[in-house]
């Protein structure tokens, strides 16, 4: 159990469970059915002196323009905006959104405001990439952090310059989604020819047709699907049933390494070619200590410190393992731990195995 404790201290080795069938809903999506990003510029007011300062010119200009629309004419140079902050407001418009539904929005300060806590977002138009207004936002800003203290003694938690307005926007225009036609296209979230063929086969098995195959894999990420005649006027119901089909997705053998944290994620389908691994270590320890030099009695000398340098060299015995042809990932991990390798050592060993051509998997370093 000693090597287990070493791995817990130095890093983590993750081995995902064996593959299992996954719903088509998690593997693919309908082409064109997606969220649409929205963006807008607005003002947050009601801050307790934590808003923008005079250096942020656009905050004063925006506040002056807003007051002018309300019949109050005040020059921007005469305004103090320490209770107001200019923000960028963002949101995601869900697919098939209709006017009247509410969505969440996020407000982020773009000036020198230090805190949006307790602020009120004024009415803000949210536009899409086409320049059209799809939603209007307004409401109280909720921050996930705060700033406490005064002067030089302050404590900041998380990011108080970014806040969220739950259900703070009302959709004013339907989302630009394509109509559900008789021909659908499924897009795999992870492109793979094997998975695409399995998806097409599972759909054809679930919806047999005398007129030909319902689904056809066009490439590694796109599957064309024809709506059966029985669902000609019920495309949404056909999609709902199709999403519940389970498929065993295929994945490329991959090893993911995070050198900063010492984490190694290994897939069970990794195959190791015949290889010999030798693991050892040479450590050199240099210590400096200061001894006190005391002069003889009645002498003219003075007490001083004398540095003493000790050098110690220790070389561990090299330990080697041999992996036979067709070795599995379980055998690889057991063999590496058998030679006393820590997670940092395993990272170096895996990179060496990949360079030697003995690791039949993709090696991704984060």
Buried (B, 14 or more C-beta within 10 A) or exposed (E): EEBEEBBEEBBEBEBEEEEEEBEBBEBBBBBBBBEBEBBBBBBBBBBEEBBBBEEBBBBBBBBBEBBEEEEEEEEBEEBEBBBBBBBBBBBBBBBEBEEEBBBBBBBBBBBBBBBBBBBBBBEBBBBBEEEEEBBBBBBBBBBEBEBEEEEEEEEBEEEBBBBBBEEBBBBBBEBBBEEBEEEBBBBBEEEBEBBBBBBBBBBBEBBEEEEEBBBBBEEBBBBBBBBBEEBEEEBEEBBEEBBEBBBEBBEEBBBBBBBEEBBBBBBEBBBBBEBEBEBEEEEEEEEEEEEEEEEEEEEEEEEEEEEEEEEEEEEEEEBEBEBEEEBBBEBBBEBBBEBBBBBEBBBBBBBEBBEEEBBEBEBEEE
